[in-house]
Amino acid sequence: MTASAPRLALRVRPAPFEPGWALFNRLALRHGCESRLEFARQVPLADRTDFVRDMERGRRFDDIARLSSVPLETLLYNSIIQTIEGSLLAGELVSRSRNLSYSCNFARICPDCLRSDIEQDEGPVACRPRRRSWWDVAKISNCPRHGRTLLAACPACRRTFRRSHLSPATCECGHDLTAERTEVVASDGRIGDAYLVGRLGDGPRLAHSFLDNLAFADAAEIMQWLGSVARWGRSIVSWRRQGLAERTRTMAVGFAICEDFPNRFEEMLDGMLAACPWKRRTPVGVYGRLQHWLGLSTHPALDPIREAVRDHVVKNVPITAGTILFRKPAPEGDLTTLGGLAGRCGVSADRVATVAAALGMIAPLLRKDRGVVVPKALEEPLVAFFRKSCSPEEARRHLGTTHQLFKTLVARNYLPRAFPLGGASIPAQYRLVDLGRFLTALHGDAPFMDTPPRGSETILRAVRVCYRSSDAIIGGLLRGQIKATGRLRSERGIAQILVDTNAVIAGLEYEDDPMFMLMAQAARHLRVTIPTVANLKRLGWFTVDRKQTSLRIMPALRRVEIEAFGARFVSAAELARIPCKATHAVRVHQHLRHAGLAPAIPGSRKLQPFYDRESAERIIRDIYRDRLPAQAAAA
């Protein structure tokens, strides 16, 4: 048939919020047809191909509008139609899934509304009951006008209602549905459904500061999930397993949780955290299906909830690099771990946490494990900071000093104790520029050399030659008492700086204590190793005292005891220096053993043996008589 075919007498009065397919059902019922397909064959349609199926899916309403003289805009407004974004009803996006099962053959009813239609409307009784478009919205389970849950199946035959049945007041089995009484929900328990129905225009509009800014589908989904989590915790009851009355109460709880967002939502998260045992405190263990849902639903409308959960995770839940949050590894996105940040900065996780807290980027952390989660925005400023600074270990390698010498330089204020930054300081962090200035102040414009010139030694070698401490030589270079003669290309830092040994001896006074000797001084005096002196002290040969130096209090030995011990005993190393050309200490041991002289103090792994000085010197002088200096031989 063409569009110019005669119109069908309406004979049925349109009702508010009645979908187009329900109006077509009432027309078929009014004209005595037993099915919609029979009625569709009788009316003049432009195209009968799949008309009934298309009408159920929100299409072909132009034919109904042409036949019934009802404006097409009214039919589209009252019916669920499919768009690119999802399902649309009354100007609201009721679903993003575009799942046709929610809009096709999904025909719930309210028996109280049907009885009201029979009592108040006019015309044949069979045609008075009409459907409401919001009955088809899956998230609405209650009739706010009567306070009763909707009916989805016939109580007599348990058959699910379908749109293909013409009359909503009776079941296909003949059961009268208007006589049914569904469960009543209290007024405070159905406020969620009342809010959704109000947004569709079939009731008073309830104002909400948070949900009003969201699309209908997003608001309904948030109410459903937050209400389920608030009622059942991390192990929520799925939406399909909840009865219609339970769904109504769930939506009401979700509506209340969102009223003071995010305060009440954070209180709910705190309750979930308190209910979770410490051993199970992971995002999955604490939040359960809530964080799983936030990982599945990636729409930007859920970002406020996702950010609130993420902030709660960062503050309260210990996370490792392998922890899953929102179905992804927790360090991805805007979060990372201290270990990952430390790897990019080239330092330890503890150093990253200390520096970030000193710079005011984060609050001081109680735990500084590698798995602790921190904002990823810290990466860029921290990487820039560590590129121009270094730790004490790196500073020692850069300067080429020992641990003790580095501590001495810091104690004498030759090096800064911390990294200065805007009035604050970061302990044990040094600026590479400051270290470079320090080395420049030491060597000045001294030229590079391949080998030391005659009479020049490195600072560390000059300590043994000149009997001056390394910090004293460095202090003389900084004060201008001595000057560097060159720099070795094969070394780096302080180890490459050359000084004139005669200038060091003449320019720097040797401060000798008449009362005490340090361990190193005693070892040089006796010509043994420091462990040997330590073992002699342990055996009771020396008395340990305490000496106040310019830097700190150090253990020291009494000079009188050291000199008396040296006058009585002698080591093989000292005996080996008696000939003009020094011999080896092992040969000295062999000569003394062949001569039958046993050590007065036997040796061990860390204790060199000592001999009676008078007897040992006499034996060695007799053996090396022809190699003694002239004065010693004459004596």
LOVO-414779 format. One record per residue (C-alpha): z, x, y; residue in one letter. Coordinates in pm, whole numbers, plus 50000, padded with zeros to 5 digits. Each point is the difference from the previous one (the first is absolute). Layout:
BEGIN
ZXYA...
***
This chain:
BEGIN
500005000050000M499435010750360T502415001050292A498484967650140S501344979749706A502134969650090P503705006250046R502604987449755L502494974550125A503275019350049L502394971849894R502835026349998V501985010150307R500355038350046P503575013250016A501445030750176P500145032649802F497914985349719E497615025949854P496314991549972G499994999349621W502964975449999A498134977250241L497015001249764F502334990749709N501304969550189R496454989650083L499085001949630A503114980349907L499284973550266R496474994949869H501204994649645G498855033149852C501915016949720E499125035650099S498735019450297R496845009249816L499134963149953E500564993550369F497955030850098A497024985949808R500144967850201Q500185014250352V497035014550187P500545038150001L497715026950133A500525020549680D501984988449697R499975034349828T503615010549929D501214976750275F503384992249840V500805036549924R498975011550347D502064972450160M503125011549813E499435034950135R499854989050360G496234996250037R497494971350047R502294982050245F497004994050223D498764974049748D503374982250002I500095000850381A496494985550019R500784972349753L503444990550138S499475006250374S503145021950001V499495030950221P499195030949799L502555020150202E502764976049889T499085003349634L499865037950023L503335001250186Y501754979049735N498505017949697S500515034449849I496765018850047I499025034949895Q499145026650260T499435037349986I503675006550080E501374974749750G500984963349980S500204981150331L501854967250070L500724983350335A498975031550180G502515021149803E499165027049746L502034986649706V498955026549745S498275033950007R499325001349628S497124974950007R501164989549654N498274966749941L502634988749751S502334993550292Y497534976350167S498124985349702C501664976949746N503355006850170F501164964750082A503754996250041R501484968250145I503124986350166C500934966149839P501994989650310D496965005450225C497844979249764L502534971450004R500095002050378S496204997050013D500054968949779I502694984050215E498535008050343Q496205002049962D497534971349975E497184992149761G499904999249620P503185014449848V498065023749772A498345016450303C503085003150224R501655031649854P498405030650150R500395037149954R501275025150258R498115032450043S503195021350009W500864988549645W497325024549885D501635030350166V501615020049720A502895013250210K501144964750100I502094983749726S501984973250186N499324969850217C501995005550321P499784962850092R501774987549686H501785031849890G498654998249645R498025025649805T496344993449931L498884988049659L497405021649822A499824983449654A500444965549852C503524995549855P498614977149729A497135020349855C500725034250163R496415001050117R499405020650313T498514980450286F496385007050088R497834991450294R497494983249774S502404970549952H499234974150268L503434984450058S503035022350080P502394971049929A499284997149626T499405025449726C497014999449768E502384988049729C500854969550217G503495011150103H501094987750345D500895031250198L501404981350300T503074991049795A500945036649946E502935016950177R499775037750032T502875023750083E501494997450347V500535032550192V502575002350281A498735002250356S501005036550044D498265008549672G496584986850102R499705015350348I497445025149873G497614973149877D500624979850317A498955030050207Y496755003849804L499184962850019V500735000750373G497515028250047R497374978149832L500734972150248G501514973349771D503545003350133G502115014950279P499115036050081R502975023549945L500065030750223A500555034049837H500025033050190S498605020849713F497884976949782L498204983350292D498205032950068N498575001049647L497254981049827A501074970549783F499195018649677A501945031150104D502994979750118A500114980349673A499695031549790E502785017650191I502294969749971M499324997949626Q500715036849925W502955005250232L501584967749879G499535010149636S501485034650063V502954985550192A500764975649716R499445021849693W500025036250121G497675026549862R499244980149678S498664968650161I498854969149814V496244997450029S498494972050209W498404984049694R503324997949816R501794983450291Q500144962350000G498824981150307L503574994650120A500765037149954E496855008950191R501124977850287T503385017150018R498355034249975T497794992550301M503044988050196A501895032349929V496945020450099G499734980250324F503655008350079A499585037149917I497105002350245C501824982350285E501825031350124D497495025549881F500635028449928P503824997650017N500514974649719R497295016949798F501805033550029E503264983349896E498224987249690M498745035349925L503545013650043D501224974649747G497335010749752M501025036350053L503684992349941A499194981249679A498005029049855C501845027149798P499695035150140W498105012949696K497274974050058R499645004750375R496275003750032T497634977050190P499144982449674V503634998449890G501304986350331V497194977650127Y498244991649674G497064976350036R500394998950379L498575034950046Q497424992749727H498814969550199W499825020550321L497805024749814G497644972849876L499784980750329S498455024250247T499324975150281H501145012650345P502134968650046A502495014449750L500365033150187D503304990150173P501594992649662I498485031049845R501305021950283E503484984749976A500125007649626V498635035050056R502665007650264D502704986649768H498705022549722V500025031050222V503564993250115K501674989949675N498025008049686V499735035549861P496315006249938I498265028549823T496395010650026A499114978949696G501654967850117T497724969650023I500224978150310L497624970650054F498145010249680R499245034350151K501825033550007P502694997550268A498945031850188P496544985550069E499124982950326G502585004450276D502605016449774L500315033849838T502745020249833T501955029850125L498445020149718G496474990550103G500775007250365L501615033349907A496915009849801G497764994050301R502365019150230C500545028649755G503824997850008V502764984349793S500864963050010A503465008350136D498425019550288R497674970850082V502934975550012A502105023650215T497235007050251V498904963550023A503594989250068A500495027750260A496804989550178L501174963750004G497124987549782M502294984649737I503694993549957A501965026249804P499494993949628L502874999449753L497635009149718R497365026850048K498314998149660D496265004849974R499554963549902G501594984950312V497434978650184V499365006150371V497334987250243P496665017749965K499735001950381A502345030249985L497345021449836E497935009550305E502835010650237P501905018149725L496955019249879V499325010750360A503635010750037F500125020949683F496725017150085R501645016550301K503405006349840S501445014849684C503155000449792S502415029949983P498375011949675E496554999450159E501385016650315A501445028549791R496655004849826R498234999050336H502335026650145L500205020349679G503825001349997T502724995549743T502314970149995H502955019950137Q497975016050279L498634966150102F503534985750018K501075030050209T497104995350245L500954963450041V503695008750038A499195025350275R497864973450175N496855020849959Y498484968949837L500754963450085P502274981049767R497884968450011A496724984750110F500504987150357P498324966950077L500694979350312G503685007950022G500534995549626A499845026449729S499005000149637I502235023449797P498375027849799A496514993350133Q498125027150191Y496964999050221R497185023349899L499335007650366V503595012150046D499705022749697L496785014350137G501645007050337R502905017149823F497675023849812L498055006950319T503235009150179A500785024849720L496735019049969H498584994650350G496515014950022D500495025049717A496685008049829P499164992649637F500055029549758M499135006449639D502775025949938T503215007850193P499755030550232P502315029749944R503584991850098G499444961949993S501264975449744E500104962549959T503164982350114I501214994549644L499365036549910R501655012250322A503224982849891V500375025749717R498745029750200V501954994250322C503104982449863Y499514971750249R500004963349901S496774980450017S501444975150252D501115029450219A496455014249996I498534965650078I502504995750283G498995034150140G496324989349996L500804967450179L502195017350262R497465027750060G502235028449872Q497265010349758I496334991149971K497734992949707A497545028049927T497554979149797G499364972449747R498905003949640L496984979449906R501174996949639S503284982650092E500984969250196R502784989550235G502905023550056I499005021149698A496875012150182Q501755012850315I500385038250022L502725017850199V500665036750078D503005011149792T501125026150254N499874974050277A502074976349787V502675026449933I500105010450366A499794965350153G502334980549770L503575011149949E501454999849650Y503164979449997E502235013349722D503284982849922D502855025249944P501944974949790M497574981349778F496755003549812M497704972049898L498714998649643M496645014950096A501635028350197Q502295008249707A497015000649765A498165024450229R503095021850032H500475002549623L496225000649935R500174971249752V498794964349991T501794970550159I500714983849656P501785032349902T502264997250305V500634963549916A501035009149644N502305027750125L501604974450229K500424976549703R501605027749794L502585005450273G498835033350145W499534985050349F501964975150206T497994971650153V500734992350364D498344978550265R498115014150297K499114980450314Q496445008350104T498124987250304S498494972549785L502584990349740R502935011149785I498775021449711M501745015249696P500515037350054A501535030049822L502495024550143R498365032450112R502985021249885V499694987649643E496245005549992I500275035750130E502855008149760A498004986049708F496985020650106G502075031850021A501284994849646R496964986449817F496275006050024V496964981049873S497025014649819A497734990650291A502075021450239E500105029149752L496214998449968A499685009350369R501895033249965I496925021349913P497495008750273C497484977849826K501864968949891A499994992849630T500304966649820H503334982949931A499084996149631V499745038049964R503395003450166V501494976549740H498425020549720Q501305033150136H503534986750039L499984985049649R498825033049846H502745017950194A502574976749844G501034982450322L500624962849947A499854975150290P503334993550167A498854964250063I497624988749722P496894981550105G498664966049899S497024978150077R500954995950368K502345029750038L498795035850042Q502265026149831P502155023450208F501115035449912Y502805022150118D498505015950311R501385035449959E499015003749635S496604983150034A498975020450307E500985032749826R497874991949695I496954989750204I500255030750227R500135022749694D496944983349848I497935000150323Y501315033750133R496525013050075D498994967850182R503014996650231L499685004150378P500735035250127A503384991650153Q501194980849693A498905028249765A501865026250206A503124978649996A
***
